[in-house]
């Protein structure tokens, strides 16, 4: 089940309008802010990827940083692309 609010949808739609080089610079800045084992949250459904746990059922070992996930990896809850994730600051 997908739970999204208008703000998160707007952020995703906005990101599509940003030229790829600028999006990539933003992604690099996001990675620089995060540590290797930072948690990441899907802005669409709220799923939290915890690299300390990984996703053993999907073949992703504990200790796998978000940055090391394949570029075509999708949210296991709602199917959103990796670009729909932000560093989780709880």
Phi, psi and omega per residue, in radians:
X1 nan 2.350 -3.118
X2 -1.741 2.234 3.061
X3 -2.064 1.976 -3.139
X4 -2.405 2.585 3.053
X5 -1.908 2.943 -3.074
X6 -1.082 -0.628 -3.121
X7 -1.127 -0.781 -3.126
X8 -1.191 -0.648 3.093
X9 -1.093 -0.742 -3.137
X10 -1.083 -0.708 3.129
X11 -1.080 -0.726 3.136
X12 -1.163 -0.795 3.135
X13 -1.093 -0.694 3.100
X14 -1.064 -0.764 -3.096
X15 -1.057 -0.593 3.129
X16 -1.169 -0.453 -3.112
X17 -1.482 -0.182 -3.122
X18 -1.481 2.278 3.115
X19 -0.961 2.508 -3.053
X20 -0.893 -0.806 -3.135
X21 -1.026 -0.651 3.115
X22 -1.217 -0.696 3.092
X23 -1.053 -0.738 -3.112
X24 -1.156 -0.668 3.076
X25 -1.096 -0.706 3.093
X26 -1.098 -0.705 3.123
X27 -1.140 -0.680 3.103
X28 -1.128 -0.703 3.112
X29 -1.115 -0.698 3.112
X30 -1.083 -0.764 3.124
X31 -1.124 -0.656 -3.140
X32 -1.128 -0.594 3.115
X33 -1.261 -0.445 -3.057
X34 -1.672 2.647 3.026
X35 -1.545 3.014 -3.098
X36 -1.095 -0.430 3.135
X37 -2.042 0.555 3.070
X38 -1.225 2.536 3.049
X39 -1.429 2.624 3.132
X40 -2.199 2.499 -3.108
X41 -2.097 2.423 3.054
X42 -1.336 2.134 -3.114
X43 -1.296 -0.169 3.135
X44 -1.512 -0.888 -3.035
X45 -2.046 -0.191 3.120
X46 1.585 0.057 3.100
X47 -1.079 2.378 3.137
X48 -1.933 2.131 3.048
X49 -1.569 2.113 3.135
X50 -1.940 1.862 -3.093
X51 -1.119 -0.407 3.102
X52 -1.134 -0.479 -3.137
X53 -1.718 -0.640 -3.059
X54 1.222 -2.711 3.086
X55 -2.463 1.304 -3.053
X56 -0.946 -0.628 3.141
X57 -1.136 -0.407 -3.132
X58 -1.812 0.136 3.115
X59 1.426 0.285 3.107
X60 -1.811 1.951 -3.035
X61 -1.229 2.649 3.010
X62 -0.996 2.443 -3.123
X63 1.640 -0.005 3.116
X64 -1.422 1.966 3.132
X65 -1.128 2.637 3.127
X66 -0.983 -0.702 -3.130
X67 -1.081 -0.434 -3.109
X68 -1.545 -0.076 3.059
X69 -1.209 2.595 3.127
X70 -1.007 2.594 -3.136
X71 -1.074 -0.467 3.138
X72 -1.601 0.162 3.099
X73 -1.108 2.483 3.123
X74 -2.198 2.781 3.114
X75 -1.062 2.233 -3.125
X76 -1.231 -0.265 -3.131
X77 -1.571 -0.789 -3.021
X78 -2.166 -0.103 3.104
X79 1.427 0.186 3.112
X80 -1.226 2.643 -3.134
X81 -1.247 2.899 3.136
X82 -0.981 -0.533 -3.136
X83 -1.166 -0.213 3.133
X84 -1.508 0.095 -3.129
X85 -1.787 2.542 3.063
X86 -2.236 2.773 3.060
X87 -1.056 2.322 -3.133
X88 -1.549 2.071 -3.135
X89 -2.013 1.589 -3.112
X90 -1.791 nan nan
